[in-house]
Amino acid sequence: MQSRTPQGAEPGPTPADIETGLSAALTSVTAGARRRALRDGDRQIDTAHLLHSLLEYEPRVRAVFDGGPQIARLLGYLVQRSIGYGLQWQGTVEDSGAVPLVASAKETVLSPAAAGAMEAALERAVLRGEPQADGVDLLVALAADTECRAVEVLRRAGVDVPELLRRIDAEDECGHDSGAGFRA
């Protein structure tokens, strides 16, 4: 399987570089995204890998969405992407433009957009007064980057991304702990 990561792309930080500021649940999400990227033959963990793992491993993130049908559509798009189904996913790399594909990689790193989302999640946690970021922090960071692949997936699945962010902000303002108030 060919990688969708460009040869010579500047590597981002490895997941291990960021994991110290992540909750145990978010560390599992990152590990799942890393396994998915390796399985897909990608050198970089992109924002869609992170979104896919968030939906699989974080019930509080799933609770943010409008129920089962929306989650099913999201997972459907993500599965299509992971198996390379559809021209929109083949040969494309997050933040890269048109570049050649490479056959393999020794280490999987975060794409620039994924690394930025992880850093933004950590910053959001600090602003909430928490020492570690959680899944909802990462979801907010992903959704806030309107140019990342995760937002493309959200839009294709019919998610109103600005409304999603407003709903999370409203829960935070009510004093709920980063998604704890969402239905599970």
N, C-alpha and C positions, 0 to 999 in steps of 0.2 A: 504494500500500500504506500502511495506517495504521501509525503507530508505537505500540509498547506502552509508551512512556515517557511519564509524566504531564507535562502542561503545567505549568510553574511548579515542577517538582521541583528541589530544590537540587542543582546539579551537583557531582559529585565531581571529583577531580583528573583532568586529562587523562592519557592514557597517556604523553605526553612528560614530564610531571612526575615520573613514577616510573621511566622507562626507564633512568636513569643507574645504578640499583642492580641491573639485570637482566643476566644472561648474554646472550650473543649469541643463543643458542637461545630464551631466554625473550622476548627482544625480538621475534623472529620470531613467536612464539606470540601476543604482544600485538597485533602488526600484523595477524595473521590474524583475531584476535577483532574488531578494529576493522573490518576489511573485511566480516566476517560481519554485524556489527551494522548497518553502513551498508546492506548489501545487503538486510537484513531490514527496513529502515526504522526502526530503533531509534535513539534519541538516546543511549542508554547501553549500554556494554558490560557485560553482566551475567555472573554466574559461570558460566552454562551456555555462553555464548560462549567464555569462557576454557577451560572443560573441553573443549569441542569442538576448539579449536585445540591444546590440549595433546595430545589423542589423535591428531590429525593430524600434528603436527610433532615430537613428542618420543618417540623409541623407548624411552628409559629409563622414561618414564611408562607407556607401553603394557606394558612388561615387569613392572610392578608388579601387573597384573591377572592373573586366572586364565585366561589363554590367549585364543585367537581368538574363541570363542563369546561370552564376556563383552564383549570389545571390540566385536563385531558388534552385540550388543544395545544397548550404550551409544551407538554411532554411529547406530543405528536410531532411538532416542528423540530424539537430538539433531537428526537430519535432519527428523523429524516436526515438531519444534519450529520449525526454521528455515523450513519451508514453511508454518507456521501450521496444520498438520493436527491436529485434535483440539481440543475445547473447552477443555481444561485449559491450553492455551498462548495462546489468543486473548484479547486484551484484558487480559492480566495483566502486571504489572510487578513486578520484584523490589523488595521493601521499600516498596511504595507503597500497598497497599490498593486499594479501588475508586476509580479516578480516570478522568477523561476521556482519550481518546486524542488525539494530535496528528498532523498530517499529515506534517510534515517537521522537519528540524533542520539547523542550520548546522555544529555541531561535535559529535562523538561523545565522550562522557566515560565514565568508569567509574562504574557504579552504586555506591552506598555499600557494598554487600556485596563487590563486586569490588575496590574500592579498599582495603577492609579486608583482603581476602585477599592483595593485592599487598604491603601493608605487613607483614602477618604472614609472608609468604614472605621478605621482606628481613630481618626479625628472626630468622627461623630460620637463614638463611644466616650472619648475624653470630654467632649462637650456635655454629654449626659452625666458626667461624673463617674463613669465606669472605667476600670483599668483595662478591660478587654472588649473587643468588638464581638457582636453576635450576628446571627443570620439576617435579622431585619436591618441592621446597620449596613451589611453588605448589599442587601437588596436595594436599599435607598441609594447607595453609592453607584450601583449598576444603573438604576433607573434614571439617575441624574445625568448620566453621560449619554446624551441624545444621539451620539455618533457611534456608539459601541454596538457590537453584534447582539448582545443580550437585549438591548432595546429594540433592535430590528425583530428579534424573535417575539418579544412582548407585543409589539404592534401587529405582526402578522397573525398572532393568536387572538387579536381583538381586544387587547388590554389598553385602556385609556391610561397611559403612563402618567400624565399630569394629575389625573384624578387619583391614581394609586398613591402618588407622593403626597397629595393633600390628605388622603385618608390616614396615612401613616403619621403625618405631622399632627393631625387632629387628635389621634390617639396619644401621641407623645405629650401634647399640651394638656390633656386630661390627667396627666400624671401616671399613665401606664408605662411600664418598663419595656420599651422597645418591642412592642408587639404582644405583650402579655395580655392586653385587653382584647385582642382579636379572638373571634370564635375559633375553636379548635376542632 
